[in-house]
Amino acid sequence: QVQLVESGGGLVQAGGSLRLSCAASGSFFRINAMGWYRQAPGKQRVLVATITGGVITNSADSVKGRVTVARDNAKNTVYLQMNGLKPEGTAVYYCNAESIGVTFKVYDCWGQGTQVTVSS
């Protein structure tokens, strides 16, 4: 199983930038994809962006052009670079990983989240 730990959240002014990190650890054969989701207060968790096979996929329209996702396979870490942050970006940001376990079962795992607060 994969354990995910997010970091890099904090308070930032509108228009500012943050770089979130998600480090994966544990026992697994391979991570197929990793991604970022966010959940604002009182709202459902929604997609921010994902990366599969080194290619950014499934990015939300609301963040296109303002976020980039990079994966460091050697470190089992995925990064979310967010620029031009808006107040509506205030949310808990969660890392997700689709992994293949040592028994070749597919797992969908989540981190605990990191808080991002964008002030006006």
Stockholm file with secondary structure:
# STOCKHOLM 1.0

chainA/1-120         QVQLVESGGGLVQAGGSLRLSCAASGSFFRINAMGWYRQAPGKQRVLVATITGGVITNSADSVKGRVTVARDNAKNTVYLQMNGLKPEGTAVYYCNAESIGVTFKVYDCWGQGTQVTVSS
#=GR chainA/1-120 SS CEEEEEECCEEEETTCCEEEEEEEEESCSEEEEEEEEEECTTSCCEEEEEEETTEEECCCGGGTTTEEEEEETTTTEEEEEECSCCGGGCEEEEEEEEEECTTSCEEEEECCCEEEEEEC
#=GC SS_cons         CEEEEEECCEEEETTCCEEEEEEEEESCSEEEEEEEEEECTTSCCEEEEEEETTEEECCCGGGTTTEEEEEETTTTEEEEEECSCCGGGCEEEEEEEEEECTTSCEEEEECCCEEEEEEC
//
